[in-house]
Amino acid sequence: MASVRSATKAFTLPPTVRALPSGVPSAKYINLNARAPADEHGHGHGSTHRSDRPPKWAAGIQLSSGGFSTKTFTTVSPTVNFQPRLLHTSARNDDASHAPSFKAYQPSSSSTNRAVSYFMVGSMGVLSASVAKSTVTEFLGTLSASADVLALAKVEVELASIPEGKNSIIKWRGKPVFVRHRTQDEVSEARSEDWKTMRDPESDESRVKKPEWLVMVGICTHLGCVPIGEAGDFGGWFCPCHGSHYDISGRIRKGPAPLNLEIPAYEFNEAEGKLVIG
C-alpha cells in the first residue's frame, strides 16, 4: 500500500487592499462593485472562475501522482493602510499681515492710566523708604554699645565705706574717679578762696552737690596723668609729671594744667546711702 507524504509551501504576497484618504478601501485586483452573473443554482457567481477566490496554487491541498500531498498557505499583509488623523481646533489662518487688536486692553481715558502710574510710583517710593529705614536702623544698632559696656556705664559707691577726710578711687568707664569725703575745715577753706582770680574760675558751690562730698575725674588736664591725693602746695592733688597743683576743690592753682579737674555726672541715692556715678 502506497504511503502519502505531505509537503508544505508558504508564500508571502503584497497587500491587495489599500485605503484611500477618505477611508474607502482601494482594491487593485478586486472589484467590490462588480456582481457575478446569475446562474442556475443561484449562488451568483456563474460557471466561470470567481475573481475573488484565490487559485489552488495559493491555497488548498493538492495530491500528486507520486502520492505526495501538498498544502499551500498564503500570508497576506494587512489589507487596510490606516492613516491616523488628528482632531484639532486651531484658529483660522489669517493673512500674515493681519495684526491682532488690543483696543480692549487700552484704558478708556488718559487720566485713568495716569492715576495707575502715580499709584505704582508712590507704592515703590513708600516701599523703598521702608527698606532704607530698616537698613539704617540695623546698621546703627551694630554701632551701639554692647550689654557689658552699658552695664559699666554706671557705678555705685557705698558712702559709708569712705571715712571723713579720706579719698577713694573708683574705676568708671576706664577712668579713675576721686571721691573725697571732706571735713568741715576743708569745705570752709575751699569756699574762702577768691575763685574769680584763678586760672579757671569756678566756685566750690558749683562743683559739688553736697559740701562734704567731692567727686572728680582723676585725670590731669595737662597731659592726662593721674595726680596724687593729699599732696601739693594747696593740700589737694599734685601731678608729679609736670608739677600741676590742685586745691581741695580740684581747681588748678599752679603748674601747666589749663583747666580744673573734670566733674562727672553723678547723683546720690539717699534711700540706700549710695553714690551713683554715670
Residue pairs with C-beta under 8 A, 6 or more apart in sequence:
2 67
3 67
4 63
4 67
4 68
4 69
5 67
5 68
5 69
6 68
6 69
6 70
6 71
7 68
7 69
7 70
7 71
8 70
8 71
8 72
8 73
9 70
9 71
9 72
9 73
10 72
10 73
10 74
10 75
11 58
11 72
11 73
11 74
11 75
12 75
12 76
12 77
13 58
13 74
13 75
13 76
13 77
14 77
15 76
15 77
15 78
15 79
15 81
16 27
16 28
16 29
16 30
16 76
16 79
17 25
17 26
17 27
17 30
17 79
17 80
18 25
18 26
18 27
18 28
18 79
18 80
18 81
19 25
19 26
19 80
19 81
19 82
19 83
20 26
21 83
25 32
25 79
25 80
30 51
30 52
31 51
34 51
35 44
36 43
36 44
36 45
36 46
36 50
37 44
37 46
38 44
38 46
39 45
39 46
39 47
54 74
56 62
56 72
57 72
58 72
58 74
59 72
59 73
59 74
60 71
60 72
61 69
61 70
61 71
62 69
62 70
62 71
62 72
63 69
63 70
64 70
107 113
107 116
145 153
152 172
152 173
153 173
153 278
154 276
154 277
154 278
155 170
155 171
155 172
155 177
155 276
155 277
155 278
156 269
156 274
156 275
156 276
156 277
157 168
157 170
157 179
157 274
157 275
157 276
157 277
158 273
158 274
159 181
159 213
159 268
159 273
159 274
159 275
160 273
161 168
162 168
162 179
162 181
163 181
164 181
164 182
164 183
164 212
165 181
165 182
165 183
165 186
166 180
166 181
167 178
167 179
167 180
167 181
167 229
167 230
168 178
168 179
168 180
168 181
169 176
169 177
169 178
169 179
169 218
170 176
170 177
170 179
170 277
171 177
172 264
172 277
172 278
173 278
175 217
175 218
175 219
176 217
176 218
176 219
176 226
177 215
177 216
177 217
177 218
177 264
177 277
178 214
178 215
178 216
178 217
178 218
178 229
178 237
178 250
178 261
179 213
179 214
179 215
179 275
180 213
180 214
180 215
180 216
180 229
180 248
181 212
181 213
182 190
182 211
182 212
182 213
182 214
182 248
183 212
184 212
186 235
186 248
187 204
187 211
187 212
189 235
189 248
190 204
190 247
190 248
190 249
191 203
191 204
191 205
193 204
193 247
193 249
195 201
195 202
195 203
195 204
195 251
198 251
198 252
198 253
199 252
199 253
199 258
200 251
200 252
200 258
200 259
200 260
202 251
202 260
204 249
207 214
207 249
207 250
207 251
207 260
207 263
208 214
208 215
208 249
209 266
209 267
209 268
210 268
213 268
213 275
214 248
214 249
214 250
215 263
215 264
215 266
215 275
215 277
216 250
216 261
216 262
216 263
216 264
217 261
217 262
217 263
217 264
218 226
218 227
218 237
218 261
219 225
219 226
219 261
219 262
220 226
220 227
220 239
220 241
220 242
220 244
220 257
220 261
221 244
221 252
221 257
221 258
221 259
221 260
221 261
221 262
222 239
222 241
222 242
222 244
222 255
222 256
222 257
222 258
223 241
223 242
225 239
225 240
225 241
225 242
226 239
227 237
227 238
227 239
227 244
227 246
227 261
228 237
228 238
228 239
228 240
229 236
229 237
230 236
230 237
231 237
231 238
232 238
232 245
232 246
232 254
233 245
233 253
233 254
234 245
234 246
234 247
234 248
234 253
234 254
235 247
235 248
236 245
236 246
236 247
236 248
236 249
236 250
236 253
237 245
237 246
237 250
237 261
238 244
238 245
238 246
239 245
239 246
239 255
239 257
242 255
242 256
242 257
243 254
243 255
243 256
244 252
244 254
244 255
244 256
244 257
245 252
245 253
245 254
245 255
246 252
246 253
246 257
246 260
246 261
247 253
250 260
250 261
250 263
251 260
251 261
252 258
252 259
252 260
252 261
264 277
264 278
265 277
265 278
266 275
266 276
266 277
266 278
267 275
267 276
268 274
268 275
268 276
269 275
269 276
